[in-house]
């Protein structure tokens, strides 16, 4: 999982996106899975705004990690 890496890289022009966990058959979000993901991210040291960012987009959308945003710094530089 990219988030768990000690050093995370993003090539110029790359797009890294996040979305809520979902059932691949029904396309419905799974609250329990998102809770587990949030707990895992918290154990990695990510703060609540970063966890919410990574799990808030619906399964049909992506929440992109845009360069120069505070979340970009948190995700890439490890200032969790």
Secondary structure in CASP SS format (residue, H / E / C, confidence):
PFRMAT SS
TARGET T0000
AUTHOR 0000-0000-0000
METHOD secondary structure of the structure
MODEL  1
X C 1.00
X H 1.00
X H 1.00
X H 1.00
X C 1.00
X C 1.00
X C 1.00
X C 1.00
X C 1.00
X C 1.00
X C 1.00
X C 1.00
X C 1.00
X C 1.00
X C 1.00
X C 1.00
X E 1.00
X E 1.00
X C 1.00
X C 1.00
X C 1.00
X E 1.00
X C 1.00
X C 1.00
X C 1.00
X C 1.00
X C 1.00
X C 1.00
X E 1.00
X C 1.00
X H 1.00
X H 1.00
X H 1.00
X H 1.00
X H 1.00
X H 1.00
X H 1.00
X H 1.00
X H 1.00
X H 1.00
X H 1.00
X H 1.00
X H 1.00
X C 1.00
X C 1.00
X C 1.00
X C 1.00
X H 1.00
X H 1.00
X H 1.00
X H 1.00
X H 1.00
X H 1.00
X H 1.00
X H 1.00
X C 1.00
X C 1.00
X C 1.00
X C 1.00
X C 1.00
X C 1.00
X C 1.00
X E 1.00
X E 1.00
X C 1.00
X C 1.00
X C 1.00
X C 1.00
X C 1.00
X H 1.00
X H 1.00
X H 1.00
X H 1.00
X H 1.00
X H 1.00
X H 1.00
X H 1.00
X C 1.00
X C 1.00
X C 1.00
END
